[in-house]
């Protein structure tokens, strides 16, 4: 059975019949819940599943009758000595105001972690009412209902801002790199060399941006042609020096030719 409402707001249902207030409520189940009203046992929408319960001191396995069973497995009775259901109109508020600040903060944190609204007292009371409605449905006290709800509902995940980085398009890098390799080595990069250079250059860009995010003075990645020339000289120093020598020879012959 799903208990999540369409708008995310837990329901608070107003019961029929008169109610009375009892200021000795223990909202934490340390002692059996003290009924604060005549209950709603006449409402047919509650049909709790079988649960173990101690009814008037007698242990009953698979008790399937009406009413809520507290954390000590005692069936709770109302002032009219009938099995008790939470009064969803009064009990949520009584539970809320009866809590110590520390206990309230702990309960609200657990509710918030499961996506139940608790930003205002009204929302918190409504969320407690939702748990009481759940407790009435499964025939258990609201704290047991909360533990069951935690078991069935995964904790919400806070969406963190994702840092995005931009690197140069790989095709643009490859085009400039091949032109630079032609000028440096007298040939274009091989497919493997080009793949290595593109990946290394984009990684260098990424590292520069990550350093910028950390703060301080950051030096950016070099221009693609500068990085490509350095890469070409590292992977093929003999070719680079030979091509550089040929360049000098061409310049020399060119100079001599202009004098003839």
N, C-alpha and C positions, 0 to 999 in steps of 0.2 A: 504494500500500500504506500502511495506517495503522499507526503504531507506538505510539500512545497506549494505555496500559493502562486498564482500567475504573476502577481505584481511583486513577489518577494516579501510581502508583509505577512507575518504570522497572524492567524485569525484569533480574535477574542470573541467568544460566543457568550451572549447574555442568557443565563438560564431562567427557567420559570420558577415560580414559588418564592416565598419570603426568605430572607437571609438574616443572619445575626453575625456579629463580629466578636472574635475571640482574640485578645491581644497576646495570648500565650503561644502563638504559632512558632514552631521550630522549622525554618525553611530548609534546613540542611539534612534532615533525616537522622539527626543524632538521637532523637526519640521518635516514637511513632507520630506521624502527622496529626495535629489536633484539628479536627474539622472546624471550619469557620462559618458554615451554613448548614442547611438541611440537606445539601447535596442535590444531585440530579439523577437519582437512580431510576426515576420514571421515564427518562429519555431513552427511547429505544435505539438511538443511533449508536450507543455504546454496547458492543458485544465482545468483551475482551477474550483473548485466547486462553486456553488452559495454562495455569501457572501454579506453582507450589505455594501454599498459604497455610497459615495457622489461623483457623477460624474458631474464635472463642476458646483458644487454648488447645484445640484439637488439630493435629497436623493432617493436612489434606493434600495428597499428591494429585496434581492435575486439576486443581480447583478451577471450574469454568463458570462460576457465578458472577454476579455483578460486584462492582466496587473496586477500589484500588488497594494494592498490597504494598506495604512499606518495605524499606530496605532490609528489615529484619524478618520479612515474610509474614508479617501480621496483617490480616485483613482489617482495614480501617472502617470504623462505624461512625455515623453522624450522630448529632444530638438526639435524633429520633430513633437511635439504635438500629438504623438501616445501613447496609453497605454504602460507603461514601464515595462520591465522585467530586473532583474539584469544582468549586463554584467559580466559573471562568469570568464572572463579573467582578468579584471582590478579591478572590484569593491571589491573583497575580500582583495586585497593588500591595496587599498585606505582606506577601513574601518579600517584595522589593524593599519596602520601607523597614522591614524587620532585620535586614542584613546589616552586619558591620561593614564599614567602608572597605576593609581589606577583602572580606568575603565577597562583597558585591563586585569589586574589581576583578577578582578571580573568576567569578561566574560569568561576568560580562565579557571577559577576555575569551573564555571558552565559547560563548555564543557567537562572538564576532569572528572567531577563527572558523566557524562553520557557516559564516555568511548571513547570520541572523542580525537584523539591524539593532544597534544599541547606542546610537549617537546621542539620543535624548532620553530622559526618563520615560517619556511616553513610549518610545520605541522599545526600550528595555523591558518595560512592564508588558507590552504586547508580545515580546519574544518569550518571556516567561509564561505568559498565557498560552502561547503556542505549544510550549513543552507540557503544560498541564493538559491541554487538549490531547496531545500525544499520549500523556500518561493515562488519561481517562480511556483512551482507545485501546491501549495495551494492558490496562488494569494495573499499572504500577505508579509509584510516587514519581514526582517530576524529576528528581535527581537521577533516579534509575532511567527514566525516559531520556534524560540528557546523555547519559553514558551510551544508551542504545542509539541515540541519534548520532553521536560522535562515531560510533562503530559503523553506522550505515552511510554517513555522509563524509566524503573526503574534505580535508581542510581546504579553504580557499587559497588560491595562489596569488600573491601580489605581483602585478605586472610591473616589472622594472623597465626603466628607459633603456633602450638598446643603443649602444654607441655604434655609429656607422662610420666606415672609412671609405674613402674614394681613391682608387688607383687608376693609372693611365690605361686606356684601352690596349689590350694585348696586340691587336693588329697595327695600331699606330706605333707601338714600341718596336715591333718587328720590322716595319718599313724603314724607320730611322736607323735601326741597328744594322740592317743589311747595307744601307748606303754607307754607313760608317765603316763597316767591315770591308767593303769594296775599296774604300780609300786607305784603309790601314793594312789589309792583308792582300789586296789585289783580287779578292773573291768575296762572295757572300758567305755568311755563316751557314754551316750545315744545319739540317733540321734539328738535330740533337743540340747543337751549340745554341741555336736560336731559342729553343724551348728553355734551356737552362738560363739564358740571359734574361728572357722575359720574366720568368718566375723570380729570379734573383732581384731584378729591378723593382718589380711590384712589392716584393718583401721589404726592400729598402724604403720604398715609399710608405708602406704600412708602419714600419718601425719609427719613421720620422714623425708620423701623425700620432702614434701612441705616446711618443716622448713629448709631443706638444700638449697632449691631454694631461700629462703629469705636471706640467708647468715648468717655468724657467726659460732660459734661452735655448732654442732648438735650431739646429742646422737642418735645412731641408735636403731632400735627395738631389743629387746632381742632375743636370740635363741628360736626356737620353743619349745624345751623341757623345757626350763626355764619358758617361758610364760605359757605353758600347766600345769606345776606343780603348779604355782601360781594360775591359774584359777581353777584347781581341788580343791585346799585347800579352795578357796573362796566359791565355790558352794556347797561343801560337807565337811565342816570342821570336822563333827563328824566322817564320814567315814574315812577321812584322818588320824585323830588322832587314831581311832581304828586300822586302818591298820598299822599305825606306831607302835602302842603298840604291835600288833601281831608280827611285825617284831622284836621288842626287845625281846619278849618271845621266838621266834624261835632262835634268837641269843643266848639267855640264855640257852635253852635246848640243843642247839648245843654245847655250851661250856661245859655244864655238861656231855653230852654224850661223849665228847672227853676225859674226865677225868676218866670215868669208865673203 
